[in-house]
Amino acid sequence: MKIRVRYFARFRSLTGTGEEELEVPDGTTVRELVERLKERHPALREEVFGEDDLADVNVSRNGRYASFDEVLKEGDVVALFPPVSGG
């Protein structure tokens, strides 16, 4: 199935793109997608995740925050962005 992945803030520069379309197997979870993205984009893996498998990454699916156990569906739009911080 095809899904679209969008990257925001520094994730965009680490992946070299703002958006890409990926073919993933039916039944793929958000966690499995993140693992695939870490393999596909070594800079993202090294800079964001390091030793921490899930690090501080916000993930949305079709405009709503997503849990890592959610199963993706054909045509989903998944966005990865860093945590919002401020003072």
N, C-alpha and C positions, 0 to 999 in steps of 0.2 A: 504494500500500500504506500501511497505517497503522502508525505507530510511536509510542511514548510517550517523552517526554523529561522527565527529572527534573533539577531544579536544587538545588544545595546551597550552604550558607554564603552568602556575599555575592552569588552568582549568583542566588539566589532573590529578593533585594531588587532587583537590577538588572533582572530580567525581570518582576517583579511577580507571580510565580506559583511554586509549588513543582513543578508538573507540568503538562504539556500534551500533547495528542495531535495529531500532524501527519500529513497525507497527503503522501507523497513518491513520486516515480516509482520504478518497479522499477529496481534496479541502482544506487540512490543509495549513495554511500560515506559513511563517517563525516565525511570532509573536506567533502564537498558539503553534508551536513547542518549542519555547523558554519557554513559560509558562509551557508546559509539562515537559521540562527538569528541570525547577526550582522545580517542585513538586517531580520529580524523584530523584533529588540530593539536599537534604536540605543544604549541605555545600556550594554548588554553589549559591543557593538562598541567604543564609545568608552573605557569604563573598563578593560576587560580586554585588548582586542586592540590598540587604537591603531594604530601603524604595523606591528606584528608580526602577520602573518597567522594564526599558530597559537599565539603567546604561551605562557604557562605554564598550560595547562589540562589537567586530567586528564579522560579520557573512558572510561567503562566501557560495555560492551554486555552486557546480560543478566548483570550482576554480575562481569564480568571486564574487566580493562583492555583497551582496544581500540586498534588502530593506526588512523591516519587513512585508510589504504587499504582497510580492511575494507568489504565490501559488506553493507548492511543487508538484513534480511528482514522480511516481514510479522510484526507483533506484537513486534518487538524493543523492549526497554526500554534507552534510552540515558541515561546520567547524566553531567552536567557538574559538576565540582567543582574548587576551587582546589588547588594543590599543598599537601601537608601539610608544615608546618615546625615546628620546635621547638628547644629549646635545652637 
